[in-house]
């Protein structure tokens, strides 16, 4: 499988990024180890987590990083992996925070939980919209200089603050964001395409999409109200049970039948066909879902397939 380079870095990743929000939430430690083993055995090397996953379980988070850290220690495979984690999200203990003080404290806690001396990609998870951009970037400059973090990236940051970050980094010789992690999938196109795509081109950013399968809706398992009880995440997709959502599923059904694959593989292949997307982020909780994820980079959609998906998801 061909790896893709994360732009403006010396990191290369297989084209699917495993979303670690499930570790310590819907998967316990043993199940997490099994999925991580299967994912890496499949030739994939890119794992995404955050310091606050999964705070909705215990109030503060940390379980996901801890599980990944224990697994890497046990497998002795840290150097074969690209590990991304994040800072700035809220928990029951604190609000959104990207102050220098919070970043310097959080990075050490993340390193300790991950059992590692460096983080490959460190994201501004959420902007607190009050810390001056200089302060945040100054903190990043410090931890990049000491080798704790290799590169920085941004997730939920407004286009205005993102632009400002590049201007200030340029002026002060601070590290620049190398990647963007936006909410983007077949049912959530507008925000990324209208507000961020041009910035991605302008600043030559790699893109790692989150909720790539629209919280599971694009797998096709939710077709009506009754289906929403099928999983812990069901309620989150209620908003997609409308004419547009069901039409997108219909086209996914047709295309997946044609290639003898799954709807989810087609939805991910649509993302991978976009030249701006480096690797979608996907979580799975079992082996059969993992197969779906493995199939996506192998699936070459025709230009007609892509046109049809673009049209129905407009």
Buried (B, 14 or more C-beta within 10 A) or exposed (E): EEBBEBBBBEBEBBBBBBBBBBBBBBBEBEBBBBBBEBBBEBEBBBBBBBBBBBBEEEEBBBBBBBBBBBBBEEBEBBEEBBBBBBBBBBBEEEEBBBBBEBBBEBBEEBBEBBBBEBBBBBBBBBBBEEBEBBEBBBBBBBBBEEEBBBBBBBBBBEEEBBBBBBEBBEEEEBBBBBBBBBBBBBBBBEEBBEBBBEBBEEBEBBBBBBBBBBBBBBBBBBEEEEBBEEBEBBEBBBEBBEEEBEEBBEBBEEBBEEBEBBBBBBBBBBBBBBEBBBBBBBBBBEEEBBBBBBBBBEBEBEEEBBEBBEEBBE
